[in-house]
Amino acid sequence: MNHYDYVEWLLYKNKAISNEKMNEMEEHLYNCQTCLDIFLSLINEQEEDYVGDMVPSNFTSRVLENISKSRIVKLNANKVNKSIKYQLGYYAAVASVTIFLTLGGFYTNLVDSVPKITSSIQEVQVRQNLIANFSDRIIDSTSSLLLSIENNEKNMIEEE
């Protein structure tokens, strides 16, 4: 991360740089505590007093009043408990089905029947993929061409 120095922040504060540069530096302030500390060190008491005059005296009480009026959303414990119970029930059901199928010999039968299925499948003659072969030939030709060009360039450099 590139940091700005004291002089650059002084120029920023006095608006003596382009708007584009000011926007870039302002974005940097959001992410860099070091530069923020430098910038804040440039603010003097007169500027603090000026800003203090702009903020109304009842600002804090108004903010706190608005916070108390705001609706606080609390998680409903019943919904959370229902969700956990639902997930627990789901896992119990899946485990029960797995145990039932295991005890019933389903998986054993499945393992025994796979070789029978594979032996009954007829082997299909594999046809050559002409399009893939064509693209392979293009790639090979292109590679050969590039290699010959590189070799020619190397030879020309060596001759010089």
N, C-alpha and C positions, 0 to 999 in steps of 0.2 A: 504494500500500500504506500503510495507516494504521499508524503506529508507536505504541508505548506509552511513556510517560515513566518516569522513575526512580521516582516515587511509586507508580505502578501496579505496577511490578515488585516494589517493596518490599511492597506489599499482597499480591501474588501469593505471594511468598516466605513471608510470615507467615500465609498462608491466611486472609486477612481479607476475601475476596471470595467471591461465590457460585461453586458448582461449575461452573455453565455458563460463567461468565466465565473461570474458571481453565482450563477445557478449551479455550476459544477462544484464550486467551493462549498455552497450551502448543502448540497447532497453529501459532500465529504464530512461535513460537521455532524450529520446524523449517525455516521458510522465510526468516527474516530474521536476517542476521548482525549487524546493528546492535543489535537488541533483545537478541540472545543475548549480545553483549558487555556491554550494560548489566546484564543479569541476572547474568552471571558476576562482574561487579565487586561485586555485593552479597554474595558468599560470602566469609566471613572465615576466619581460620586455625583457629578452634575448630571450625567446621563441617567443614573439611578434615580435621582430626585425628579427628573423630567418624566420618566416613565411612571414613577410613583404618583405624580400628579394626574396622570392619565387614567390610572386605575381608581375606580370609586372606592370610598371608604367602606362601603357595605359589601364589597365583592366577596369576601370570605363567607359572610353570613348567608348571602344569596346562593352561593355554590353549595354550602352545607344544607340549606333548605331544599334546594333542587335534588340533592342526593337523597335526602330523607323522603321526598315525595316519589322518587323513582321506585319502580316496582322491582323488587328483588326476586329473582326466580330461584326457587329452591328445588332441588331434586326430590322427587317423591320417593320416599323409602320403600313404599309398597310396590311401585313400578320396578325398582331395582331388584327387590326380593323376588318378584314374579319372573323377571328376566333370568335371574340365577336359577330359580326353580325350574323354569322351562328348559334351560340348557342342561341342567342336571337330569331332568326327565328324558330329554333327547338322547343324551349319552347312555343312560340306563337302557333305553329301548334298543339302541344300536348294539350295545353289548349283549343284551338278551337274545336278539336275533342271531348274532354271531355265535353265541354259545349253542343255541338251538340248532343252527345249521351244522355246526361242528359235531354235536352229539348225534345228529341224524345221519351223519356220514355223507353229507352233500359234498364237502370239499374232497373227501377221499374218492368218491365216485367221479368227481370232476378230474382229479389227477389221473385216475385209471382210464378215463375215456379220451383224454387228449391224444395218447399214442394211437388209439383206434381211429380217431378222426384224421390225424395226419397221414396215416397209411392209406386211407380211403381217398384222399385228395390226389387227383391225377396231376402229374407234372405237365405244365403248359410250356410249349416251346417258346423260348424268349426270342423276340424279334429284335433285330438291331435297330437302335434308335438313330434314324438317318439325320434328323435335325441336330441331335447332340453331337454326332460325328462331324457334321458340317461345321458347327460352331467350334469344335475342337480343332479342325483343320484351319479355320480362320485364325484362331488364337495362335496356333503353331506358326503359321505363315507370318503373322504380325510380329511375333517374337523373333523370328529369324531375320526379318527386315530390320527391326530395331537393333539387333545385335550387329548386323552388317554395317549399319550406319555408325554405330558406336566404334566399331573396329576401324572404319574409314577415317573417322575423326581422330582417333588415337594415332593412326598411321600418319595423318597429315601433321599432327602436332609433333610427332617424333622426327619427321623430315625437316621441320623448320629448325 
